[in-house]
Amino acid sequence: MRNFAPFIGFLLLMSLASSGFAAEKTAAVRMGSGLMTFDTVPGWGLRPDGTSALGPTHGGVVVDQSGNVYTSADKGVIVFSPDGKVIQEYLGDGYAKLHDMEIRTEEDGEFIYGARNADAEGIKFNAHSGEIVLRLGFPKASGLKLASFSPTAITVAPNGDIFLSDGYASNHIFKFDKNGKYLKHFGTKGNELKQFNTAHGMTLDTRYDPPRLLVCDRNHQPKGRLVHYSLEGEFIEVVITGLGMPTSAAVQGDYVSVPDLHGRVVILNKTNTICAVLGHNDDPSKGLNFNIPQEEWVEGVFSGTHGSYWDAEGNLYVQDWNVSGRIIKLVRVP
């Protein structure tokens, strides 16, 4: 009796290939160390045809209470389900080019706060309806006469006060109340101890009581420092230096993830000691590089790391500053 198994196997393989199944699926890559060990999820967030759903990215990423993932792109905000399928899009001029985002649960729902450097404003919108409920332009009440206003980061205090960093211009951090009324500003551009040289990223550091502002002072010399300020705008301390070009920060529990534009994410513990480095790019021509097309992406290696955020399970989402629009899901290893 003739053996038809090889022929049947060939037909099965061809059938799977024609249905879109890749014969050589990209393998997950493990990275990190100790409690901060992660596996990549190959293809997460890509369309069924394998292309990016984002387009060019220069922004951030946040996660809502249901685990849905919001990432900003030049064209707007795209929302993914936890398994990487697009479930909502907020597109157009009102949502384009959010350089940084925070998400906050309030009495009347979940809201996303965004800093829009290209449009010289901060915004607040309902995460589930997209309704924009607040716009923060340059506060004339400050009495400042600025040549430009280019916000790069935004965060919110427990009482609802809003902090907006003018990181691409004056490097002042402006404080507003929850209704958008100007309260004060602090900081200025420079390389002195209490000055900022590109106050690029900012978040509320809830590892401390009371919480503090954690500011990514990206180009300060020596490069790569994080600094703490009180919610009244008072300098507290330099947290750490030597992080390359820290772009943003996201806190979960005792840990904070800090993307470095050179192509890596550094994780600090409660003592602000580096406990893991993720996705480090050894190629100096590929790190700090926007123009890495999708066909040149390397699984487990980042290029222009710009945003990150944790979900409730401790998984981490990382967004690259990238011409094709890249977002990576890292699953925490138990």
C-alpha positions as CSV (number, residue, x, y, z in Angstrom):
1,M,0.0,0.0,0.0
2,R,1.4,3.4,-1.0
3,N,2.3,5.9,1.8
4,F,0.3,9.1,1.1
5,A,1.4,10.8,4.3
6,P,4.1,13.1,2.8
7,F,1.7,14.2,0.1
8,I,-1.1,14.9,2.6
9,G,1.3,16.8,4.8
10,F,2.3,19.0,1.8
11,L,-1.4,19.7,1.0
12,L,-2.0,20.6,4.7
13,L,1.0,23.0,4.7
14,M,-0.2,24.7,1.5
15,S,-3.7,25.0,2.9
16,L,-2.4,26.7,6.0
17,A,-0.2,29.0,4.0
18,S,-3.1,30.1,1.8
19,S,-5.2,30.9,4.8
20,G,-2.6,33.4,6.1
21,F,-0.7,31.1,8.5
22,A,3.0,31.9,8.4
23,A,5.1,28.7,8.1
24,E,7.9,30.4,10.0
25,K,6.2,32.3,12.8
26,T,8.3,34.9,14.6
27,A,9.3,33.5,18.0
28,A,8.8,35.4,21.2
29,V,11.9,36.9,22.8
30,R,12.5,36.9,26.5
31,M,14.1,39.9,28.1
32,G,14.7,41.5,31.5
33,S,15.7,39.9,34.8
34,G,14.2,38.7,38.1
35,L,10.7,39.9,38.8
36,M,11.0,42.2,35.7
37,T,11.2,39.4,33.1
38,F,9.0,39.6,30.0
39,D,8.2,37.8,26.8
40,T,7.4,39.7,23.6
41,V,4.1,38.9,21.8
42,P,5.1,38.7,18.1
43,G,2.7,40.5,15.8
44,W,0.6,42.1,18.6
45,G,-1.3,45.1,17.3
46,L,-0.8,44.4,13.6
47,R,-3.6,44.2,11.1
48,P,-4.7,40.8,9.7
49,D,-2.5,41.5,6.7
50,G,0.5,42.0,9.0
51,T,0.9,45.8,8.5
52,S,0.8,48.4,11.3
53,A,-2.5,50.0,12.2
54,L,-0.9,53.1,13.5
55,G,1.1,55.0,10.8
56,P,3.9,57.3,12.1
57,T,4.2,57.4,15.9
58,H,5.7,60.1,18.2
59,G,3.6,59.8,21.3
60,G,2.5,57.6,24.2
61,V,0.4,54.7,25.4
62,V,-2.1,54.2,28.2
63,V,-4.3,51.3,29.4
64,D,-7.9,51.7,30.7
65,Q,-9.6,49.7,33.5
66,S,-10.8,47.0,31.0
67,G,-7.3,46.4,29.7
68,N,-7.8,48.2,26.4
69,V,-4.7,49.9,25.1
70,Y,-4.7,53.5,23.7
71,T,-1.8,54.6,21.7
72,S,-1.3,57.9,20.0
73,A,-0.1,58.3,16.4
74,D,0.3,61.3,14.1
75,K,-3.2,60.6,12.8
76,G,-4.9,60.3,16.1
77,V,-5.5,57.8,19.0
78,I,-6.0,54.1,18.2
79,V,-7.5,51.7,20.7
80,F,-6.6,48.1,20.9
81,S,-8.2,45.2,22.8
82,P,-5.8,43.3,25.1
83,D,-5.2,40.8,22.4
84,G,-4.2,43.4,19.9
85,K,-7.3,44.1,17.7
86,V,-8.3,47.6,16.8
87,I,-11.6,48.4,18.5
88,Q,-11.8,52.2,18.3
89,E,-10.2,55.1,16.6
90,Y,-10.2,58.8,17.5
91,L,-8.9,60.5,14.3
92,G,-8.6,64.0,13.0
93,D,-7.3,67.4,14.1
94,G,-8.7,67.1,17.6
95,Y,-6.7,64.0,18.5
96,A,-3.7,64.2,16.2
97,K,-0.1,64.1,17.4
98,L,-0.6,63.6,21.2
99,H,3.0,63.6,22.3
100,D,2.2,62.3,25.8
101,M,-0.9,60.8,27.5
102,E,-2.1,60.0,30.9
103,I,-5.4,58.2,31.8
104,R,-7.4,58.9,35.0
105,T,-10.6,57.4,36.5
106,E,-12.9,60.2,37.7
107,E,-16.4,60.4,39.1
108,D,-18.0,60.6,35.7
109,G,-15.8,58.1,33.8
110,E,-12.3,57.5,32.5
111,F,-10.5,60.4,30.9
112,I,-7.3,60.8,28.8
113,Y,-5.1,63.8,29.2
114,G,-2.8,64.6,26.3
115,A,0.0,67.1,25.6
116,R,0.0,68.3,22.0
117,N,3.3,70.0,21.2
118,A,2.5,70.6,17.5
119,D,-0.9,72.2,18.4
120,A,0.4,74.2,21.5
121,E,-2.2,72.8,23.9
122,G,-3.1,70.2,26.5
123,I,-6.5,68.4,26.1
124,K,-8.7,66.2,28.2
125,F,-11.2,63.8,26.6
126,N,-13.5,61.0,27.6
127,A,-11.7,57.7,26.9
128,H,-14.9,55.9,25.8
129,S,-16.8,58.5,23.9
130,G,-14.0,60.7,22.6
131,E,-15.7,63.9,23.8
132,I,-13.1,66.6,24.4
133,V,-14.1,68.3,27.6
134,L,-11.1,70.6,28.3
135,R,-8.4,72.4,26.3
136,L,-5.4,74.0,27.9
137,G,-3.7,76.7,25.8
138,F,-0.9,79.0,26.8
139,P,-2.0,80.6,30.1
140,K,-1.9,84.4,29.5
141,A,-2.6,84.8,33.2
142,S,1.0,83.7,33.8
143,G,2.2,87.1,32.5
144,L,4.9,85.4,30.5
145,K,5.9,86.5,27.0
146,L,7.0,83.4,25.3
147,A,8.2,83.0,21.7
148,S,6.5,79.6,21.5
149,F,4.5,77.1,23.5
150,S,5.2,73.4,22.8
151,P,3.9,71.1,25.5
152,T,5.4,67.6,25.7
153,A,4.1,66.1,28.9
154,I,1.0,66.1,31.1
155,T,0.0,64.6,34.4
156,V,-2.7,64.9,37.1
157,A,-2.5,65.2,40.9
158,P,-4.9,63.3,43.1
159,N,-7.0,66.4,43.6
160,G,-7.4,67.0,39.9
161,D,-4.7,69.7,39.4
162,I,-3.1,69.4,36.0
163,F,0.6,69.8,35.2
164,L,1.6,70.6,31.6
165,S,5.3,70.7,30.7
166,D,6.4,73.2,28.0
167,G,9.3,70.8,27.2
168,Y,10.1,71.8,23.6
169,A,10.1,75.5,24.4
170,S,10.4,77.5,27.7
171,N,10.8,74.4,29.9
172,H,8.4,75.9,32.4
173,I,5.9,73.5,34.0
174,F,2.5,75.0,34.2
175,K,0.0,74.1,37.0
176,F,-3.8,74.4,36.4
177,D,-6.7,73.4,38.6
178,K,-9.1,70.7,37.4
179,N,-11.2,73.2,35.5
180,G,-8.2,74.6,33.6
181,K,-7.6,77.8,35.7
182,Y,-3.9,78.8,35.7
183,L,-2.4,78.5,39.2
184,K,1.4,78.8,38.8
185,H,4.5,77.8,36.9
186,F,8.0,76.7,37.9
187,G,11.2,75.7,36.3
188,T,13.1,77.3,33.5
189,K,15.5,76.2,30.7
190,G,19.2,75.6,31.5
191,N,21.6,73.1,32.9
192,E,21.7,74.2,36.5
193,L,20.5,71.9,39.3
194,K,16.9,73.4,39.4
195,Q,16.6,74.0,35.6
196,F,15.4,71.7,32.8
197,N,17.0,71.1,29.5
198,T,14.0,69.5,27.7
199,A,11.5,68.5,30.4
200,H,10.3,65.9,28.0
201,G,8.3,63.5,30.1
202,M,6.5,63.7,33.4
203,T,4.2,61.6,35.6
204,L,2.9,61.4,39.1
205,D,5.2,59.3,41.2
206,T,2.9,57.4,43.5
207,R,5.7,55.4,45.0
208,Y,5.9,58.2,47.6
209,D,3.5,59.7,50.1
210,P,2.6,62.4,49.3
211,P,3.1,61.7,45.6
212,R,5.7,63.7,43.7
213,L,6.2,64.8,40.2
214,L,8.8,62.7,38.3
215,V,10.3,64.7,35.5
216,C,12.3,63.2,32.6
217,D,14.9,66.0,32.0
218,R,16.0,64.5,28.7
219,N,19.0,66.6,27.6
220,H,20.2,67.9,30.9
221,Q,24.0,67.6,31.4
222,P,25.0,65.0,32.5
223,K,22.4,63.5,30.2
224,G,19.6,61.3,31.2
225,R,18.4,62.5,34.5
226,L,15.1,62.1,36.4
227,V,14.2,64.6,39.0
228,H,11.6,64.9,41.7
229,Y,9.5,68.0,42.4
230,S,6.8,68.5,44.9
231,L,3.2,69.2,43.7
232,E,3.8,72.8,44.7
233,G,6.7,73.1,42.3
234,E,9.6,72.8,44.8
235,F,12.7,70.9,43.8
236,I,13.3,67.8,45.9
237,E,16.2,65.8,44.4
238,V,17.9,64.3,41.4
239,V,16.6,60.7,41.2
240,I,19.1,59.2,38.8
241,T,21.4,60.2,35.9
242,G,22.9,58.4,33.0
243,L,19.7,57.1,31.4
244,G,20.5,58.3,27.9
245,M,17.6,60.3,26.7
246,P,14.6,59.4,29.0
247,T,11.4,60.3,27.2
248,S,8.6,59.4,29.6
249,A,7.9,57.4,32.8
250,A,5.1,55.1,34.0
251,V,4.7,53.9,37.5
252,Q,3.1,50.7,38.8
253,G,3.5,49.7,42.4
254,D,7.2,50.1,43.4
255,Y,8.4,50.1,39.8
256,V,8.8,52.7,37.1
257,S,9.5,52.1,33.4
258,V,11.5,54.7,31.6
259,P,11.9,54.5,27.8
260,D,15.3,55.8,26.4
261,L,15.1,57.2,22.9
262,H,18.3,55.3,22.0
263,G,16.2,52.1,22.0
264,R,15.7,50.5,25.4
265,V,13.4,50.6,28.4
266,V,15.0,50.9,31.9
267,I,13.0,49.7,34.9
268,L,13.8,51.2,38.3
269,N,12.7,49.8,41.7
270,K,11.5,51.7,44.8
271,T,15.1,52.7,45.6
272,N,15.5,54.0,42.0
273,T,18.1,51.3,41.3
274,I,18.1,49.9,37.8
275,C,16.7,46.3,38.1
276,A,16.1,45.5,34.4
277,V,16.9,46.8,30.9
278,L,14.5,45.8,28.1
279,G,15.0,45.7,24.3
280,H,18.4,47.3,24.3
281,N,19.6,48.2,20.7
282,D,23.3,47.6,20.2
283,D,23.3,49.1,16.8
284,P,24.0,52.9,17.1
285,S,22.6,53.4,13.6
286,K,19.3,51.9,14.6
287,G,18.8,53.4,18.1
288,L,17.5,57.0,18.2
289,N,16.2,56.4,14.7
290,F,12.7,57.3,13.5
291,N,13.2,55.9,10.0
292,I,13.2,52.1,10.7
293,P,10.5,50.7,8.4
294,Q,8.5,47.7,9.6
295,E,10.4,45.2,7.4
296,E,13.5,46.1,9.5
297,W,12.0,45.7,12.9
298,V,13.8,43.1,15.0
299,E,11.7,41.2,17.6
300,G,12.8,42.1,21.1
301,V,14.9,45.1,20.0
302,F,13.6,48.7,20.1
303,S,14.7,51.7,18.1
304,G,13.2,55.0,19.2
305,T,11.6,54.1,22.5
306,H,9.2,56.9,23.4
307,G,6.2,55.7,25.6
308,S,5.4,52.8,27.9
309,Y,2.5,51.8,30.2
310,W,1.6,48.9,32.5
311,D,-1.7,47.0,32.6
312,A,-3.2,45.5,35.8
313,E,-1.4,42.2,35.3
314,G,2.0,43.8,35.2
315,N,2.4,43.5,31.4
316,L,4.1,46.3,29.7
317,Y,3.3,48.1,26.5
318,V,6.1,50.0,24.7
319,Q,5.7,52.5,21.8
320,D,8.6,53.4,19.5
321,W,9.0,56.8,17.8
322,N,8.8,55.2,14.4
323,V,7.9,55.9,10.7
324,S,5.7,52.8,10.4
325,G,4.1,53.0,13.8
326,R,5.3,50.4,16.3
327,I,3.8,49.2,19.6
328,I,5.1,46.2,21.5
329,K,3.3,44.1,24.1
330,L,5.6,42.5,26.8
331,V,4.0,39.8,28.9
332,R,5.3,39.5,32.4
333,V,6.7,36.1,33.2
334,P,5.3,34.7,36.5
